Amino acid sequence: MNQETRQQVAMAVRAVENKKGEDLTILEMDRNSGAFTDYFVVCTGTNPRQIQAISDEVEGSLSKAGVRPNSIEGYNGAEWVLLDYVDFVVHVFSARARKFYDLERLWKSATRIAAADLAKKRAARKVAKKAGTRVSKAKPRAQKRTVRTKKH
């Protein structure tokens, strides 16, 4: 969970905000939970066109910075679009699908963070721990997942 990844997540969050994604949540995954990534960015779109527009904005914004998704799932159906960037995953849901899958409950061991926290240095986590906020002590990842092909 390096600073570069945090900056990329912040870019994805700004892209979601640019397209008026609703109920934005950033989850920093707990290493002990068996999570396959470091962060989830979760938001809701009000209709299929907005869901696709949010997805396009995230992909376009990160592509300009030279970061491309490993895979994109669900774009055509636009109920749940998943953009997999390996170190973080962006989930753009319809309200119905978000309620049904309830990722925040499923990954309840993850720490909810604010967009402003992404810009802070990692040392700030120690301050949060002293304040009683839940903080995981993550160990570095040994290797990346295998590359999947892009699907539309």
C-alpha positions in Angstrom: 0.0 0.0 0.0 2.4 2.6 -1.2 2.0 6.3 -1.8 1.7 5.8 -5.6 -1.3 3.5 -5.1 -2.9 6.0 -2.7 -2.5 8.7 -5.4 -4.1 6.5 -8.0 -7.0 5.8 -5.7 -7.3 9.5 -5.1 -7.5 10.1 -8.9 -10.2 7.4 -9.1 -12.2 9.1 -6.3 -11.9 12.5 -8.0 -13.2 10.9 -11.3 -16.2 9.4 -9.4 -16.9 12.8 -7.8 -16.6 14.6 -11.2 -19.5 12.4 -12.5 -21.6 12.8 -9.4 -21.2 9.2 -8.1 -23.3 8.9 -5.0 -22.6 7.3 -1.6 -18.8 7.1 -2.2 -16.9 4.8 0.2 -13.2 4.0 0.3 -12.2 0.8 2.0 -8.6 0.1 2.9 -8.6 -3.7 3.1 -7.2 -5.6 6.1 -4.4 -7.9 5.1 -5.6 -10.6 7.5 -9.0 -10.8 5.7 -7.7 -12.6 2.7 -8.4 -9.6 0.4 -6.9 -9.7 -3.0 -6.3 -5.9 -3.3 -5.4 -3.0 -1.1 -8.4 -0.7 -1.6 -12.0 -0.8 -2.7 -13.6 2.4 -4.1 -17.4 1.9 -4.0 -20.0 4.2 -5.3 -23.6 4.3 -6.7 -24.9 5.6 -10.0 -28.5 6.6 -10.5 -29.0 4.9 -13.9 -27.1 2.8 -16.4 -25.8 5.8 -18.4 -24.4 7.4 -15.3 -22.8 4.1 -14.1 -21.1 3.8 -17.5 -20.1 7.5 -17.4 -18.5 7.1 -14.0 -16.7 4.1 -15.2 -15.5 5.9 -18.3 -14.3 8.9 -16.3 -12.3 6.7 -13.9 -10.7 4.7 -16.7 -10.0 7.9 -18.7 -8.6 9.8 -15.8 -6.2 7.0 -14.8 -5.3 6.2 -18.4 -4.0 9.8 -18.8 -1.7 9.1 -15.9 -0.5 5.9 -17.6 -2.5 3.5 -15.4 -4.8 1.0 -17.2 -7.2 -1.4 -15.6 -6.3 -5.1 -15.6 -9.9 -5.9 -16.4 -13.3 -4.3 -16.6 -16.4 -6.4 -15.8 -20.1 -5.6 -16.1 -19.9 -2.5 -18.3 -22.6 -3.5 -20.8 -25.1 -4.5 -18.1 -24.3 -1.4 -16.1 -25.7 -2.8 -12.8 -22.3 -3.4 -11.3 -19.2 -2.2 -13.1 -15.9 -3.4 -11.7 -12.6 -1.8 -12.7 -9.7 -3.9 -11.5 -6.4 -2.0 -11.1 -4.8 -4.9 -9.1 -3.8 -2.7 -6.1 -7.3 -1.3 -5.9 -10.7 -2.0 -7.4 -13.4 0.5 -8.3 -17.0 -0.8 -8.0 -19.8 1.3 -9.6 -23.2 0.0 -8.6 -26.8 0.6 -9.3 -28.6 1.3 -6.0 -30.3 -2.1 -6.2 -27.1 -4.1 -6.9 -25.2 -2.2 -4.2 -27.9 -3.0 -1.6 -28.0 -6.7 -2.7 -24.2 -7.3 -2.7 -23.5 -5.0 0.3 -19.7 -5.1 0.0 -19.2 -2.9 3.0 -20.8 -5.6 5.2 -19.0 -8.4 3.4 -15.6 -6.7 3.9 -16.4 -5.3 7.4 -12.8 -5.8 8.5 -11.8 -3.1 6.1 -11.1 0.4 7.4 -13.3 3.2 5.9 -11.1 6.1 5.0 -11.9 9.6 3.7 -10.5 10.9 0.4 -8.4 13.4 2.3 -6.7 10.6 4.1 -5.3 9.3 0.8 -3.0 12.3 0.6 -1.6 11.9 4.1 1.6 10.1 4.7 1.5 6.6 6.1 2.9 7.8 9.4 -0.5 9.4 10.1 -1.9 5.8 10.6 0.0 5.7 14.0 -1.9 8.9 15.1 -5.2 7.2 14.1 -4.3 4.2 16.1 -3.6 6.3 19.2 -7.0 7.9 18.7 -8.7 4.6 18.8 -9.3 4.2 15.1 -8.8 0.7 13.8 -5.6 0.3 11.8 -4.1 -2.8 10.4 -0.4 -3.6 10.2 -0.1 -4.8 6.7 2.8 -6.9 5.5 4.1 -6.3 2.0 2.6 -8.4 -0.7 4.8 -11.1 -2.0 3.6 -11.1 -5.6 0.9 -9.6 -7.9 -2.1 -11.5 -9.2 -2.0 -12.9 -12.6 -3.1 -10.6 -15.4 -6.6 -11.1 -16.8 -7.9 -9.9 -20.1 -10.1 -6.8 -20.6 -13.8 -7.7 -21.1 -16.5 -5.4 -22.3 
